[in-house]
Amino acid sequence: MMKKTLMIFWLLLTFLGAQAQSFTPPAKGKAVVYFIRISSWGSLVDFAYFDRDKYIGKFNGRKYLRYECDPGEHLLWVRAENQDFVEANLEAGKIYLLEPVPQVGMMKSWGPHHSDTTF
């Protein structure tokens, strides 16, 4: 467990160090979720991002997608060749990072498998 926590912490620090100037705090009374891709592994896989039935956007490669929303309960999910979900209780004024990780398939990378990050 400690090893996973340290790895997640290291990845977040690496990403934050590389992208620190790009993070924008949420507007008053809002929360922000950054869907991030630190690794270029599976860069050909387009991930589509959703909040329940609301389409947020899609991208591939080493990029990020900023999603500002109302605080409270959210069902955040990502889809490629398969899907993965995270239930989150987002708090106003906070920034959250979520990194879906592609799974290697027989002929191509499969879609997301969320990191061990919890909200």
N, C-alpha and C positions, 0 to 999 in steps of 0.2 A: 504494500500500500504506500509506504514512504517513497519507494522508488518511482511509482506512478505520479505521486504528488510532486516530487522534485522534477520529473520530466515535464509535466504540465507547466510548472512554474518556470522552468528554463525556456520552454517554447514560448510562453507568454512574454517573458522578458526579452527574448530574441525578437519577437514580433513587435513588441512595444518600442524597443530600441530602434528598429528599422522604420516604424510607422508613426512614432510619437507625434510628429507634427500634423499628422492627418486626422487624429482623433478629435472629434468635436463633441463637447458635452451636450447633453439633452437640453431642450428648452425647459423652462420652469414647469413643473408638474408632469414631465414626461420621463420616459426611460429610453435608453438606446441599446440595441443589440447589434454587435458587429459579427457578421458571419465571415470568418476568415479562412484563408487557405495559405498556410505557411509553406508547405511543400509543393513542389511542382509535380509530385507523383500523381498520376491520373489526370494530368493537365488537359487531356483531350476530352475528359468527361465534363459535360455541362451539368451543373447542379442547379435545380430550380428550388427557390426558397418560398415558404408559405407561413402564414400565421392563421391557423385554422383553415378557413376557406378563402382567405385573402392571399393573392399572389403578390410576393414582394419583389422578385426579380431573379435573374440567373447569371452565372458566370463560370469560367473555368480558369485553371492556372493559379498563379500566386497573386491573388487579389483579395479584396474584401467588399462586402456589401453592408452599408449602414442602414439600419431600420429603426426609426424613432416611433414610439408608440405610447399609448396610455399605460400607466402602471396597472398591475393586477395579474390575474391568471391568463396565461397564454399557452397555446399548443403550437410550438414552433416545429416545423418539419421541413425536410429536404428530400428531393426526389431526383434520381437519375435513372438507372436501370432498376433500382429498388428504392425503398424509402426508409427513413428513420425519423423518430419523433422525440421531442423533449418537452415535458410539461414544466412551465416556469412561472413563478410568482415574482414578477418584476417590480422593483421599487422605484419610485420617482427619484430623479436626480442621479441614478446610477448608470454605469456603462457595463455591459455584459459582452463577453467574447464566447463565440461558439465555433468550433472547428469540426466540420464533418470530414471524415477520413475515408477515401475510396478503398474498396476491397478489391483485390486482384482476382479477376475471373479467369476462366480457361483461355478465352480468346481476347478479352479486353478487360479493362478495369470496371468493376461494378460500382454502383453508386455509393452513397454515404454510409458510414458507420460513425456515429457521433463519438467524440472524444469522451473521456471520463469526467469532463467538466459538468458539474451540477449547479443549479441555481438555488 
